[in-house]
Amino acid sequence: MESGNLFGVADGMGGHQAGEVASAMALSVIQQYIEDNLGLLTGEQMVENALAAANASVFAKASSSAKFRSMGTTVTLLYREGRTAFIGHVGDSRAYLFRNGALKQLTADHSLVARLVEEGEITEEEARRHPQRNIILKALGLERQVDADVVAVEILPGDAFLLATDGLTGLVDDGAIEAAFRAAREPTAIVRRLIDEALDTGGADNVSAVVARFDEASATMPAVETEPQGVVDAEEEGAPGACDGAAAPRARRFGRGWIALTVGLILLVGACVSVGFYFYNRSYFVGARDGELVLYKGFPFWGLASVQKKTGVDVKLLTAANQQKVTGNMEVESREGALDTLAALEREARNYTLVPNVVGKMYGQAKKLLENAGLHSDEPPELISSENARIGTVFQQSPEAFSRAGRGTGVKLKVVSSRTTRGV
């Protein structure tokens, strides 16, 4: 996103369609809020309120329909007011400052691995390979209110800012980012180099980036270009600095800004589609189908999953807690992780069996049915009299039929031994 003194990136979540809606909505609300309140609030208040407004809009949309229920988005934005850049941030997209040949990260990731690094549990390098590196602790739209980070940075001549989603920063380390800024001055060249490095490393996630450079010059208007793969790069021109490009008239700049934003959003949609297919083919979870424990491939919503493996294991053989988990679909994992989860549940199920219904069966037949199920009849059975039941049949059993029982469990049977007679 680029509009005047406003730049931003967003990375949606919650499935292909929901993530696309969340990111586009957040950027649109932020841009509109700042345009509507120019000159009315301080820069810090402007950014805080814009993010709060975006959060409220995404949360309301997520609450309006089941297909949007889990949607949210990261947002990192830069709003320039005079000689100050206000950075607003929620999620794991990032903002960097390149000044005097050195790169500095301005934001802290709101993610599980970032917290583990902060607490000394893992290293930065381990965080890049951690299986839970995609778990976000904070994003727009997940809660009714969001606590966003806002920092103010004084702009010095020659400063350059990078805003990027984790599709870039998760694959290109800070040293490579700094090298890209040192190797090229033009934002277009910097962004192209960073995107190429992310893609060459195997990147398939949404890769979005904005570079804004401030140089000494008179106040002029911004020039904007868009790059493939949902990438947006921008050169910012204006006090206290300006880009190398020539000044553009205000009306023309306004039109170019909207064109760039529209093209960027279209490209972002395309990137999200690609990302959706990528993660669909790598997402697995354990669930239940027709009462059977199965392995699914895909996403646990909107019917976007297919059965990859049937186990023949009755879900009722699991603990009550695990029955609830699998019938509600367990969390999405890699194929290896999901297979491990499935194997653990199968091992649990092998230790249990479902008690067959032996009521009404002859005692000998009932014993055989129990043995076939891995159970046995407690001996001797309790003998009772019955007015109508045939002698030798099972009148009652405990545990009840179709309940879960550990293999080798004894089943208490009440067997009819005689008939009762009514007095005349």
Residue pairs with C-beta under 8 A, 6 or more apart in sequence:
1 7
1 8
1 9
1 10
1 27
1 30
1 31
1 77
1 210
1 232
1 261
1 264
2 210
2 222
2 224
2 232
2 234
2 257
2 260
2 261
3 31
3 34
3 35
3 257
3 258
3 261
4 222
4 253
4 257
5 79
5 80
5 81
5 236
5 238
6 30
6 31
6 34
6 77
6 78
6 79
6 80
7 77
7 78
7 79
7 161
7 163
7 210
7 212
7 234
7 236
8 27
8 30
8 75
8 76
8 77
8 78
8 163
8 210
9 75
9 76
9 77
9 93
9 163
9 164
9 165
9 208
9 209
9 210
9 232
10 22
10 23
10 24
10 26
10 27
10 73
10 74
10 75
10 76
10 93
10 165
10 208
11 19
11 23
11 73
11 74
11 91
11 92
11 93
11 165
11 166
11 167
11 206
11 208
12 18
12 19
12 20
12 21
12 22
12 23
12 24
12 71
12 72
12 73
12 206
12 272
13 19
13 22
13 70
13 71
13 72
13 73
13 74
13 136
13 139
14 22
14 62
14 68
14 69
14 70
14 71
14 72
15 67
15 70
15 71
15 276
15 299
15 301
15 302
15 304
16 272
16 273
16 275
16 276
17 67
18 62
18 67
18 68
18 70
18 71
19 71
19 73
19 272
20 268
20 269
20 272
21 61
21 68
21 71
22 58
22 61
22 62
22 68
22 71
22 72
22 73
22 140
22 141
23 73
23 268
23 272
24 265
24 268
25 54
25 57
25 58
25 61
25 73
26 54
26 55
26 57
26 58
26 73
26 75
26 140
26 141
27 54
27 75
27 265
29 50
29 53
29 54
29 57
30 50
30 51
30 53
30 54
30 75
30 77
31 261
33 46
33 49
33 50
33 53
33 54
34 46
34 50
34 79
37 46
37 49
41 49
42 81
43 79
43 81
43 84
43 86
43 152
44 86
44 150
44 152
46 79
46 81
46 86
47 77
47 79
47 86
47 87
47 88
47 148
47 150
48 88
48 148
48 150
50 77
50 79
50 88
51 75
51 77
51 88
51 90
51 140
51 146
51 148
51 150
52 145
52 146
52 148
54 75
54 140
55 90
55 140
55 141
55 143
55 145
55 146
55 148
56 144
58 71
58 72
58 73
58 140
58 141
59 140
59 141
59 142
59 143
59 144
61 68
61 71
61 141
62 68
62 69
62 70
62 71
62 72
62 141
62 142
63 69
67 301
67 302
70 301
71 141
72 136
72 139
72 140
72 141
72 142
73 91
73 139
73 140
73 141
74 90
74 91
74 92
74 93
74 136
74 139
74 140
74 165
74 166
75 88
75 89
75 90
75 91
75 93
75 140
76 87
76 88
76 89
76 90
76 91
76 93
76 94
76 95
76 107
76 163
76 164
77 87
77 88
77 89
77 163
78 85
78 86
78 87
78 88
78 95
78 161
78 163
78 210
78 212
79 85
79 86
79 88
80 86
80 155
80 236
80 238
82 239
82 240
83 154
83 155
83 239
83 240
84 152
84 153
84 154
84 155
85 152
85 153
85 154
85 155
85 159
85 161
86 150
86 151
86 152
86 153
87 95
87 106
87 107
87 149
87 150
87 151
87 152
87 153
88 148
88 149
88 150
89 95
89 107
89 108
89 148
89 149
89 150
89 151
90 110
90 138
90 139
90 140
90 146
90 148
90 149
91 109
91 110
91 111
91 136
91 138
91 139
91 140
92 109
92 110
92 111
92 114
92 136
92 166
93 107
93 163
93 164
93 165
93 166
93 169
94 105
94 106
94 107
94 109
94 162
94 163
94 164
94 166
94 169
95 105
95 106
95 107
95 161
95 162
95 163
96 103
96 104
96 105
96 106
96 161
96 162
96 164
96 174
96 177
97 103
97 104
97 106
97 153
97 159
97 160
97 161
98 104
98 159
98 160
98 161
98 162
98 178
98 181
99 156
99 158
99 159
99 160
100 158
101 182
102 178
103 174
103 177
103 178
103 181
105 174
106 151
106 153
107 149
107 151
108 114
108 149
109 166
110 136
110 137
110 138
110 139
111 133
111 134
111 135
111 136
111 137
112 132
112 133
112 135
112 136
112 137
113 122
113 127
113 130
113 132
113 133
113 135
114 127
115 137
116 122
116 127
116 130
117 123
117 124
117 127
122 130
127 133
128 170
128 173
131 334
131 337
133 170
138 146
138 147
139 146
140 146
155 214
155 240
155 241
156 214
156 240
157 214
157 215
157 216
157 240
157 241
158 213
158 214
158 215
158 216
158 241
159 213
159 214
159 241
160 181
160 187
160 190
160 211
160 212
160 213
160 214
161 210
161 211
161 212
161 213
162 177
162 181
162 190
162 209
162 210
162 211
163 209
163 210
163 212
164 194
164 207
164 208
164 209
164 210
165 205
165 206
165 207
165 208
165 209
166 205
167 198
167 203
167 205
167 206
167 207
167 208
167 275
168 194
168 195
168 198
168 203
168 207
168 208
168 209
169 177
170 203
170 205
171 197
171 198
171 201
171 202
171 203
172 194
172 197
172 198
172 201
176 194
176 197
177 194
180 190
180 193
180 194
180 197
181 190
183 193
184 190
184 193
185 213
185 244
186 235
186 244
187 211
187 212
187 213
187 233
187 234
187 235
187 243
188 225
188 227
188 233
188 235
190 211
190 233
191 209
191 210
191 211
191 227
191 231
191 233
192 227
192 233
194 209
195 207
195 209
195 227
195 228
195 229
195 231
198 207
199 207
199 229
204 274
204 275
204 278
205 275
205 278
206 230
206 268
206 271
206 272
206 275
207 229
207 230
207 231
207 271
208 230
208 231
208 232
208 268
208 271
209 231
209 232
209 233
210 232
210 233
210 234
211 233
211 234
211 235
212 234
212 235
212 236
213 235
213 236
213 241
213 243
214 236
214 238
214 240
214 241
214 242
215 237
215 241
215 242
215 243
215 244
216 240
216 241
216 242
217 237
217 241
217 242
217 243
218 239
218 242
219 238
219 239
219 242
220 237
220 238
220 242
220 243
220 246
220 247
220 248
221 237
221 238
221 247
221 248
221 249
221 250
221 252
221 253
222 234
222 235
222 236
222 237
222 238
222 243
222 248
222 253
222 257
223 234
223 235
223 237
223 243
223 245
223 248
223 253
223 256
224 232
224 234
224 235
224 256
224 257
224 260
225 233
225 234
225 260
226 232
226 233
226 260
226 263
226 264
226 267
227 233
228 267
229 267
229 271
230 264
230 267
230 268
230 270
230 271
230 272
231 267
232 260
232 264
234 260
235 243
235 244
235 245
236 242
236 243
237 243
237 245
237 247
248 256
280 297
280 298
280 299
280 304
281 297
282 334
282 335
283 297
283 298
283 299
283 332
283 333
284 295
284 296
284 297
284 308
284 332
284 333
284 334
284 335
284 337
284 338
284 339
285 295
285 296
285 300
285 305
285 329
285 330
285 331
285 332
285 333
285 338
286 293
286 294
286 295
286 296
286 326
286 329
286 330
286 338
286 341
286 342
286 345
287 294
287 296
287 300
287 305
287 326
287 327
287 329
287 330
288 294
288 315
288 326
288 327
289 307
289 310
291 314
291 315
291 316
292 310
292 311
292 312
292 313
292 314
292 315
293 311
293 313
293 314
293 315
293 318
293 326
293 342
293 345
293 346
293 349
294 307
294 308
294 309
294 310
294 311
295 307
295 308
295 309
295 311
295 338
295 339
295 342
296 305
296 306
296 307
296 308
296 329
297 305
297 306
297 308
297 335
298 304
298 305
298 306
299 305
299 332
300 329
300 332
309 342
311 342
311 346
313 345
313 346
313 349
314 349
314 354
315 323
315 326
315 327
316 323
316 354
316 402
316 404
317 348
317 349
317 352
317 353
317 354
317 404
318 326
318 345
318 348
318 349
319 348
322 345
322 348
326 345
330 341
333 341
351 406
351 407
352 404
352 405
352 406
352 407
353 373
353 374
353 375
353 404
353 405
353 406
353 407
354 373
354 402
354 403
354 404
354 405
355 370
355 373
355 375
355 397
355 399
355 400
355 401
355 402
355 403
355 404
355 405
355 411
356 369
356 370
356 372
356 373
356 401
356 402
357 397
357 401
357 402
358 365
358 366
358 369
358 370
358 394
358 397
358 401
358 411
358 413
359 394
359 395
359 396
359 397
359 401
360 393
360 394
361 369
361 393
361 394
362 392
362 393
362 394
363 381
363 392
363 393
363 394
363 413
363 415
366 377
366 394
366 397
366 413
367 376
367 377
370 376
370 377
370 411
374 407
374 408
375 405
375 407
375 408
375 409
375 410
375 411
376 408
376 409
376 410
376 411
377 410
377 411
377 413
378 410
378 411
378 412
378 413
381 394
381 412
381 413
381 414
381 415
382 412
382 413
382 414
382 415
383 414
383 415
383 416
383 417
383 418
384 395
384 414
384 415
384 416
384 417
385 416
385 417
385 418
385 419
385 420
386 395
386 416
386 419
386 420
387 419
387 420
387 421
387 422
389 395
389 416
390 416
391 416
391 417
391 418
391 419
392 415
392 416
392 417
393 415
393 416
394 413
394 414
394 415
394 416
395 414
395 415
395 416
396 413
396 414
397 411
397 412
397 413
397 414
398 411
398 412
399 405
399 409
399 411
405 411
